Amino acid sequence: MNLILIDDDQLVTTALKIILESDPEIHVIGTGSSGDEALALFLRLQPDLVLMDIRMQGMDGLDAASRILQHNPNASILLLTTFSDDDYIIKALKIGAKGYLLKQDYAHLLPAIHAVASGQTVFGSEVIHRLPELLKRQPSFDFAAFDISEKELAIIEGVADGLSNREIAESLFLSEGTVRNYLSVILSKLNLRDRTQLAIFYLRHEMP
């Protein structure tokens, strides 16, 4: 897997490069220190994955990620930052980043990179725990275009609020098995893999 690493702190870049290259499947083929360098390196090297900081001088990581994804919507970008900021998380989700991890969560870095490379979307545990609060809002996206019924939308909202299948079932006066069946149908209609992807899909389409 060919990867480019972007961080404006040279010590962090060096430390991350050592961690990454301890995995024989990962090859760091370029490093940079700004969003502008990230975009230039991506266009020149066409890496399999971009691992990038957010707060940098000039173009930040989120703007760079957005521009990269404009050039290649299938680009895999994993954002690595010190800041667990709600606005950052929301923007990262909306632009289509494949992951958002905190720098202090080094133990999960390599597994996260492999997960993103296999097509998954990865967010650190601290971010996942905050998604329900970020998701509390009124629907505005046309879910009917995906053949999502009002009952199915209510179940999606329950997932977004962090409710378990049992809690959703109790709130909608359904059996737990019925909720599981609904979820399977919903995931199929939206072409999603699991509850986390469903919550992220809802966030991307519902945040103003």
N, C-alpha and C positions, 0 to 999 in steps of 0.2 A: 504494500500500500504506500503510494507516494503522497507526502504530506508537506504543506508549507506552514510555518510557524511565525506568527506575527505578535510581537509584544514590544512595547517601547522601553522596557527595563531589561538591559543586557544580562544582568544576573539571573533574572527569571527565565530569559530565553535560553541561557546556558544550562540552567537546572532542568528545564523542561526537555531540552534536546537530549540530555543524558537519560532522563526517564523514558522518553519515547524510543530512543535507539537501543534501550535494553530489551526491546521486543524485536526479534529478528524479522517480523513481518512488516515492520514500519520503517520507512526510509524518509528522513527529513531532507527534502531536495531544495529547500530554500527558506530563508528567514528574512524578516523585515521588521520595521519598527513603527509603521504608520499605516493608516488605511489606504493611502495612495500607493504605497509599496505593495500592500496586499493585492490590490486590484491589478497592478502591473505584473506581479509575480504569477497571479492566477492566469492571466491572459497568456503569459509567455510559457509557463510550465505545465498548465492544465493538470493540476494535482488531483488526486482522488478525494482529498479532504483538506479543508482549511481550519486550522486551530488558531483562534484569534482573540486577543484582548479587546475590551470595549473602549475604555478611556485611554485615548492617545492624542497627541498633538495633531492639529490639522484635522483631516477626515477621521472620525472615530470608527470603531469596529462595526457598529450597527449600520452606519451609512455605507461603509465599504462592503458589508455583507449584502446590503440592498442592491448596490451597483453590480456586484458579482452575480447575484441571482437574476438581474435584468439581462446580463449577457448569457447566463446559463441557468435556467430555472431548476435544473437537476443538480446543481452544485451542492456538495455536502459541507456545511459550515457549522463548526462547533465553537461556540463562544465560551471563553474562559475568563472570568473576571473576579475581582475582589468584592464587587458590589452586588448585593442582593436587592436590587432596586425594582420596585413594581413597574415603573415606566419602562425600564430596560427589558424586563421579562415580557411585558405586553408587546413591545415593539419587536423583540426577537421572535416571538410567536407569529406576529402578523406578517413579517417579511418572509418567513419560511425557513428560519434557521433550524438545523436538525438537532441542536442541543444547547443547553445553557448550564454550565457548571461553575461552582465557586473554586477559586484557585487553591483554597485551603483543603479542598476535597481531592488531594492528589491520589489517594488510594483507588478512587473510582475512575481515574483518567483513562488508563489503558482499556478497561472494559467498556467505557463509554465510547471510545474511538472505534472499537471493533463493532459495537452495537450500531453506531451510526453508519459504518461501512456496510453493514448487512441490511440497511434500509430502515432501521428503527429511529424513533425520535427519543432523545434522552434529555431529561432534566433532573438535576440534583434533588435529593430528598427534601431539602429545605424549600426549593421552588415548588415541588409537587404539593407540599403541605399548604402552600399559600394559594394555590390555584382556586380552591372553592371560594375564597373571599374575593378574588379578582373576578370571578365569574358571575357575581350577583348583579343582575341587571335585567331589563326587559328585552324580550326577543325583537330583533329587527330584520334578521336574515330570512329569506323566503325558503324555509325548510319544505314547504309544500312542493317546491320544484324538484325535490328529491323523493317525493311521495311519502313524506313523513307526516303521519297523522297527529292530531292534537294529543292523543294518549302517548304516542311515541315521543313527542316533543316534551311532554311532562316527565317522562322517564329520563330523557337526555338532561333536562334541567336538574333532576335529582342526582344524576351522576356528577354534573358540574358542581353541585352543592356539596359533594363529598359524601353523599348518603350511600349506605350499603344496599344490596338488593332487598334485604328484609325491610329496611327502613322505607325504601321506595314503595315496596308492596303494601306496607301498612298505611302509608300516606295516600295511596291511590285505591285502596280496598281491593287489592289483587293478591293472588298467591305468589310466593317467592318464585316458584317454577314458571309462572306466567311472565314475570318480570325478566327472568333469564331468557325465555323464548323471545320476548320483545327485543331484548338487547341484541340477540343474535341476528334478528331481522334488521335492526337499525344499523348494526355494523356492516352487514352485507349491502344495504342500500347506499351507505356512505363510503363503501369500500375502505373500511378502517379495520385495524387489527384487534384493538382492545379498548378498555375503559379510558385509559390515559389518553390514547389518540382521540377518542370521542370528546373528552373534556377539552383537549387542545383545539380540535376542530371547532367546537362551540365558541371558545375564546377568540379564535382568529376571525370568526365571522360575526361575532356579536359585540366586540369592543368598539366603541366609537372612535 
